[in-house]
Amino acid sequence: MVNVVTEITINCPISKVSEYATNPDHAPEWYVNINSVEWKTPKPLRLGSQIAFKASFLGRELAYVYEIVEFIPQKKFAMKTANGPFPMETIYTFQAIDENHTRMILQNKGNPKGFNKFMSLFMPVMMRRANIKDLKKIKANLERQSL
């Protein structure tokens, strides 16, 4: 079982951070490994929405569908794989530090089937590195937009 939690402080209001981060269309802009997004259910985003992602991770091309399982604007956003190479849940949590600063927490947890045992040992470290890069990128994108 993998459970990786990372966080960052973004110099933007919680409404802006939450709105941007929870819009799947923005994922390729800030997720280093996500190459494309395709809505499997009609917009707008709601509980039960399904979104297909194509990504690269550890030298492998991955295709998976996430289903939105929890969505509390400006507080929490959770999605679970409906299908894909391994069961995974991704959770975003947002906390207002003050009116212009937001703490964003990114958590990935699941059971990485499909990778050999050797690679599974390094999975948490590799996921943490990727998550840190992703959070730094979303921070830079949002703070640049605020200028």
C-alpha positions, 0 to 999 in steps of 0.5 A: 500500500502506498500513501504519499502526502505532500503540501505547499503554500500558494500565494493566492486566495483559496477560491482561485487555487481550488477552482484551478486545481479541481478543473481536470482540463488544467491537469496537463498544465501542472501535473508533470506526468499527465499528457492528456485529459478526456471527459467521459461524462458531460461537464460540469464536474460533479460527483460521479463525473469520469475523466480519462487521463493519459500519463507517463510514469517510471518510463511507462505509458499509463491510461486510466479513468478517475471517478469523482467521489467527493467534491466540497468546493474550497475544501476537499476534492477526491477521485478514485480510479474507475479503471487503470493499471492500479487502484489509486485515490487522489485527494486534494485538501485546501486550507485558507491560511489568510485571504491571499494564501492557501495550503494545498495538500495532495495525497495519493494512496493505493495499491500499485499492482502491475509493477514488479516488486522491485519497482514497488519499493521505490514507488512512494519515493518516485510519487513523492518527487512527482507530487512535489514537482506538481505542487511547485508547478501549480504554485508557479502557474497560479502565482504568475496568473496573479501578477 
